[in-house]
Amino acid sequence: MTIMMSLEIEEGVSFDELSLVLCSMGDCSVDAKHLVGNFRYSNCYFVFRYVFPNDDVATDGVLVDWKVGVRGAFHCSIEMLAECSEDIKMFLENFSKEFDFKFVFSFQYESVYAWRDEF
């Protein structure tokens, strides 16, 4: 059994930028429509896709003044939940150090776990 965590990133982010961080932490594959892979440590599966046209944030109760350019999902095995959490946290920290894009990270677009904005 798995749970899904969702990541919505503001418009302007590219798969090249995402893959710099994701591919350093695991195996990934990039084509014109998707970026997919697994973290080495937890084997957490991730998939990202561009949003055309850019869309509002879908996470419940989140109102922001930016549009989503990429949506991603992390599929975490219940048995490896702690390890998945570590990998995702490290990814979000490394991504935030490298790039200034705003994002919302949530549990299935319901409960917000992390929110990066201009503050």
N, C-alpha and C positions, 0 to 999 in steps of 0.2 A: 504494500500500500504506500502511496505517496501523497504529499501535500504540494500545493503550488503556491509559490510566492511570485508577485508581479512587480515589474519595474517599468515605469513610464518616464521617458527622458525627453526633455524639450527639443523642439525642432532645431536642426542644424548639426546634430550629432551624426557621425558616420560609422559604418561598420568598421572602417579602418581604425578609428579611434577606439571603439569598443574592443576590437580584436587585439589591440596592443596590450590591453590589460588581461582580457580573458584568456588569450592564447599563451600568455606567460604563466598562467595558473593551471593549464590543462590542454586538452586536445580540442581543436575547433576547426570548423570548415565554414568558408564564406563564399556565397554566390550573390547574384544581384538581388535576390529576394529574402534570403535568410542568413543568419549567423547561428550556427548550432555547435554544440560540443558538450564536454563533460569536464568537471574539475578533477584533477589527479587525486587529490586527497580524499574527497568524499564521494566521488563518482556522481555528483549531482549533475543532472542533465539540464542544459539551458538552451533556449531558442529565442532569437530576437528577429523582429521583422520591422520594416519601415511602415509608417502610417501615412497613406496618401488618400485624400488630402490630410494635412495635419489636423489633429482632432483635439477636443477638450480632454482633460484628465478624466478618466473613467472611475477612479477610486471614489467610493462613497464619501460625501461630505467635504471633498477637497475642491476649493475654488481658488484658482490661480489666474494670473494674467498672461500665461504663456500656453502655447499649443504643444501637443505631443508629436514628436517626429519618429520615435522608435518605442515599441513596446516589447518587453521581454518577459519570459517566464522561467522560473527555476523549479524543477520537479525534484523534490527531496524525498528520499526513502525514509520512512519512519524509523527504521533501524539505524540509520546514519544521520539522524536529524541534528545532533550536536555538531558533527563534522561538517554537514552542509551549512549550518549556521556560521561556523567559523570561516568557511570558504566565501560565502556571500558577503559577510562583514568585511573580510580582507579585500574582496573585489570592490565593494563600495568605497572603502577608504582609499584604495589605490587609484580608482577612477577619479575620486574627488581631488586627489593630490595632483593628478595629471591634467584634468580638464575642469572648466568652470560651468558645465551644464547643470541646469536644475533638474531635479527628479523627485519622484514619489515612489517609495518602495512599500508594498503592502501585502497582506495575506489575502489572496484572491479578490483584490480590488475592494476589500471591506475594511480591515483594520490596518491603519498606517503604522509601519515600523520605523521608517526613516523618511525624512523630507529635507531635501536640499533646496534652498532658495538663496536670495541675495544676502541674507543675514547669516 
